[in-house]
C-alpha cells in the first residue's frame, strides 16, 4: 500500500500548485484573506516558519515584505518551484521536511508558525498531534500560530453536489454521520468544532477561527458565475469583515485556526 508521503507526492507531481491561488476567484480570495490575517497578527520583521509551504506563494511574498522566512515543504516538485521562486531572496531559506518532524529546528526558534498545507493530508491521530506539537514547539512563547484546514461540508458541496453525492457521503462520513479521516481520501476535512478541539489540551490560547474563501469554490462552477475586478475587490473587502462569523464557517473550503503559544507552559 502507498504511504501518505507517496500519495501526496503523486498528487502534487501532477497538479499545478504554483497557480492555484491565482487562476480562480476562490483561490484569489483565499490568498487575500489569508495575507490579511497574517499581517494583522504577525508583526513586520518577524522570524517565521511556514510548514507545508508548497511553491512558496506566502513565503516569497512575506520575505519580500521584510519577514525572515524559513519554508519547509514535503514534496520535491513543489520545493524545486519554491526555490526557483525565491531565487535571490536572502531572507528566505527552504528545506525539504515533514510537518510531523521538525527536529532540525530548536525549541522556540521562530516568532510565528504558519501551517498551511499539512493538515489537509494528515489522517492518523498520532501524526495530526505530532504536527501540531512540532509547530508549537518551534514557536516562541507568546508567538502566533496559524493552521489551515478544510471544511468537510465544503468538500461535499464542491466535489459531490454535481454528481455522486451518495459516494462522497460514504467516503467522508460513517453511518452515524461522524467525519472519516484516512489517507486514501488525499484531502481530509473537518467539522469546525472538531478541528478546534484538537487544540483543547495544547499549550495555546485560541484567538479566532476564520474562513478564507467563503462559498466561492462550489458556486464558481456555475456557468453564470461572474465577478469583474471591481466587484471582486469590493467582495474581498466585504468578505473579510464577515470571515469569522460562526454561521458561515462551514461553507468555506479553506479555514484558519489562529492561536497564541502560552507564555508560561
C-alpha positions, 0 to 999 in steps of 0.5 A: 500500500502507498504511504501518505508521503507517496500519495501526496507526492503523486498528487502534487507531481501532477497538479499545478500548485504554483497557480492555484491561488491565482487562476480562480476567484476562490483561490484569489480570495483565499490568498487575500484573506489569508495575507490579511490575517497574517499581517494583522497578527504577525508583526513586520520583521518577524522570524517565521516558519511556514510548514507545508509551504508548497511553491512558496506563494506566502513565503516569497511574498512575506520575505519580500515584505521584510519577514525572515522566512524559513519554508519547509515543504514535503514534496520535491516538485513543489520545493524545486518551484519554491526555490526557483521562486525565491531565487535571490531572496536572502531572507528566505531559506527552504528545506525539504521536511515533514510537518510531523518532524521538525527536529532540525529546528530548536525549541522556540526558534521562530516568532510565528508558525504558519501551517498551511498545507499539512493538515489537509493530508494528515489522517492518523491521530498520532501524526495530526498531534505530532504536527501540531506539537512540532509547530508549537514547539518551534514557536516562541512563547507568546508567538502566533500560530496559524493552521489551515484546514478544510471544511468537510461540508465544503468538500461535499458541496464542491466535489459531490453536489454535481454528481455522486453525492451518495459516494462522497457521503460514504467516503467522508462520513460513517453511518452515524454521520461522524467525519472519516479521516484516512489517507486514501481520501488525499484531502481530509476535512473537518467539522469546525468544532472538531478541528478546534478541539484538537487544540483543547489540551495544547499549550495555546490560547485560541484567538479566532477561527476564520474562513478564507474563501467563503462559498466561492469554490462550489458556486464558481462552477456555475456557468453564470458565475461572474465577478469583474475586478471591481466587484471582486475587490469590493467582495474581498473587502466585504468578505473579510469583515464577515470571515469569522462569523460562526454561521458561515464557517462551514461553507468555506473550503479553506479555514484558519485556526489562529492561536497564541503559544502560552507564555508560561507552559 
